[in-house]
Amino acid sequence: MSLMTGALGKVPIAICVTPEVLDNRPIACFQNGDIVFFDVSGSKIILLEDLEKFNTQTIIFLDRSKNKPGVGCELFHIFLSIL
């Protein structure tokens, strides 16, 4: 479902979940309050909720029309180029 990695091997984190959300995969139905388990060694995100309830949840699309370029990867590349 997503790529799991460690931040320099010290802190387990989940990254790259946005593509699955934009592709309307199951992770897109996660909502505030859903309980999940991050299996770092197994590279999985596991839902700890009633599956029938989860299957009735609809995808909530965010209005991204007000997003402006330059504050995501572009900003990161600016700082990276300074190094």
GROMACS elastic network, one bead per residue, 0.5 to 0.9 nm:
[ bonds ]
;  ai    aj funct       b0    kb
    1    17     6  0.76232   500
    1    20     6  0.71936   500
    1    25     6  0.82556   500
    1    26     6  0.82813   500
    1    27     6  0.74197   500
    1    43     6  0.85531   500
    1    44     6  0.66773   500
    1    45     6  0.70150   500
    2    14     6  0.73736   500
    2    15     6  0.71295   500
    2    16     6  0.61862   500
    2    17     6  0.53291   500
    2    18     6  0.88135   500
    2    19     6  0.88071   500
    2    20     6  0.74012   500
    2    27     6  0.88721   500
    2    43     6  0.74200   500
    2    44     6  0.68040   500
    2    45     6  0.73093   500
    3    14     6  0.64432   500
    3    15     6  0.58640   500
    3    16     6  0.58730   500
    3    17     6  0.71760   500
    3    43     6  0.64757   500
    3    44     6  0.78007   500
    4    12     6  0.76542   500
    4    13     6  0.63274   500
    4    15     6  0.60968   500
    4    16     6  0.80901   500
    4    38     6  0.86444   500
    4    39     6  0.85282   500
    4    40     6  0.62892   500
    4    41     6  0.84511   500
    4    42     6  0.85065   500
    4    43     6  0.50287   500
    4    44     6  0.70835   500
    4    45     6  0.86390   500
    5     8     6  0.86892   500
    5     9     6  0.79553   500
    5    11     6  0.86671   500
    5    12     6  0.61598   500
    5    13     6  0.57418   500
    5    14     6  0.62304   500
    5    15     6  0.70836   500
    5    40     6  0.73772   500
    5    43     6  0.77503   500
    6    10     6  0.62337   500
    6    11     6  0.54096   500
    6    13     6  0.55928   500
    6    14     6  0.80717   500
    6    40     6  0.83021   500
    7    10     6  0.56890   500
    7    11     6  0.51699   500
    7    12     6  0.62684   500
    7    13     6  0.66522   500
    8    11     6  0.73152   500
    9    12     6  0.73097   500
   12    38     6  0.89109   500
   12    40     6  0.64939   500
   13    38     6  0.86047   500
   13    40     6  0.78454   500
   14    17     6  0.73778   500
   14    38     6  0.79760   500
   14    40     6  0.83082   500
   14    43     6  0.87443   500
   14    45     6  0.85538   500
   15    18     6  0.81581   500
   16    19     6  0.65472   500
   16    20     6  0.80072   500
   17    20     6  0.55511   500
   17    21     6  0.65620   500
   17    22     6  0.89858   500
   17    27     6  0.78557   500
   18    21     6  0.50426   500
   18    22     6  0.62020   500
   18    23     6  0.85480   500
   18    28     6  0.86390   500
   19    22     6  0.51654   500
   19    23     6  0.61069   500
   19    24     6  0.87726   500
   19    25     6  0.88557   500
   20    23     6  0.50042   500
   20    24     6  0.64019   500
   20    25     6  0.53302   500
   20    26     6  0.78440   500
   20    27     6  0.66607   500
   20    28     6  0.70013   500
   21    24     6  0.52260   500
   21    25     6  0.58288   500
   21    26     6  0.76113   500
   21    27     6  0.59023   500
   21    29     6  0.81164   500
   21    59     6  0.88625   500
   22    25     6  0.76484   500
   22    28     6  0.73326   500
   22    61     6  0.89811   500
   23    28     6  0.81038   500
   24    27     6  0.76675   500
   24    28     6  0.56118   500
   24    29     6  0.80718   500
   24    59     6  0.75500   500
   25    28     6  0.56861   500
   25    29     6  0.78520   500
   26    29     6  0.56238   500
   26    30     6  0.75818   500
   26    55     6  0.87150   500
   26    59     6  0.88995   500
   27    30     6  0.55352   500
   27    45     6  0.88844   500
   28    31     6  0.83121   500
   28    58     6  0.84305   500
   28    59     6  0.57958   500
   28    60     6  0.77806   500
   28    61     6  0.88732   500
   29    54     6  0.73363   500
   29    55     6  0.81145   500
   29    56     6  0.89194   500
   29    57     6  0.59444   500
   29    58     6  0.57985   500
   29    60     6  0.73596   500
   30    33     6  0.85646   500
   30    34     6  0.63785   500
   30    47     6  0.87331   500
   30    54     6  0.77868   500
   30    57     6  0.78469   500
   30    58     6  0.87582   500
   30    59     6  0.78938   500
   31    34     6  0.57121   500
   31    57     6  0.80101   500
   31    59     6  0.85700   500
   31    60     6  0.83679   500
   32    35     6  0.86877   500
   34    47     6  0.75559   500
   34    48     6  0.76060   500
   34    49     6  0.66850   500
   34    54     6  0.86570   500
   35    46     6  0.87065   500
   35    47     6  0.62604   500
   35    48     6  0.53327   500
   35    49     6  0.62656   500
   36    45     6  0.66110   500
   36    46     6  0.54564   500
   36    48     6  0.52420   500
   36    49     6  0.77050   500
   37    44     6  0.82196   500
   37    45     6  0.57866   500
   37    47     6  0.63834   500
   37    48     6  0.67795   500
   38    41     6  0.89126   500
   38    42     6  0.87228   500
   38    43     6  0.78172   500
   38    44     6  0.61433   500
   38    46     6  0.63740   500
   38    47     6  0.89575   500
   39    42     6  0.52832   500
   39    43     6  0.58031   500
   39    44     6  0.50730   500
   39    45     6  0.60902   500
   39    46     6  0.72514   500
   40    43     6  0.50358   500
   40    44     6  0.66008   500
   40    45     6  0.82801   500
   41    44     6  0.80714   500
   42    45     6  0.88856   500
   47    50     6  0.83986   500
   47    51     6  0.81595   500
   47    54     6  0.88029   500
   48    51     6  0.84376   500
   49    52     6  0.87049   500
   49    53     6  0.75815   500
   49    54     6  0.70363   500
   50    53     6  0.53677   500
   50    54     6  0.63049   500
   50    55     6  0.87734   500
   51    55     6  0.60626   500
   51    56     6  0.87638   500
   52    55     6  0.51400   500
   52    56     6  0.66127   500
   53    56     6  0.53782   500
   53    57     6  0.67343   500
   54    57     6  0.52670   500
   54    58     6  0.86034   500
   55    58     6  0.79627   500
   57    60     6  0.89715   500
   61    64     6  0.87378   500
   62    65     6  0.89279   500
   63    66     6  0.73399   500
   63    67     6  0.85498   500
   64    67     6  0.53094   500
   64    68     6  0.88533   500
   65    68     6  0.82742   500
   67    71     6  0.89935   500
   68    71     6  0.71268   500
   69    72     6  0.71380   500
   69    73     6  0.88041   500
   69    74     6  0.74377   500
   70    73     6  0.72196   500
   70    75     6  0.56204   500
   70    76     6  0.89675   500
   71    74     6  0.62375   500
   71    75     6  0.51817   500
   71    76     6  0.79786   500
   72    75     6  0.55059   500
   72    76     6  0.65265   500
   72    77     6  0.88833   500
   73    77     6  0.61248   500
   73    78     6  0.86581   500
   74    77     6  0.51989   500
   74    78     6  0.64172   500
   74    79     6  0.89938   500
   75    78     6  0.51516   500
   75    79     6  0.65937   500
   75    80     6  0.86917   500
   76    79     6  0.53309   500
   76    80     6  0.61131   500
   76    81     6  0.86509   500
   77    81     6  0.59944   500
   77    82     6  0.86941   500
   78    81     6  0.52987   500
   78    82     6  0.67198   500
   79    82     6  0.52904   500
   79    83     6  0.70575   500
   80    83     6  0.54966   500
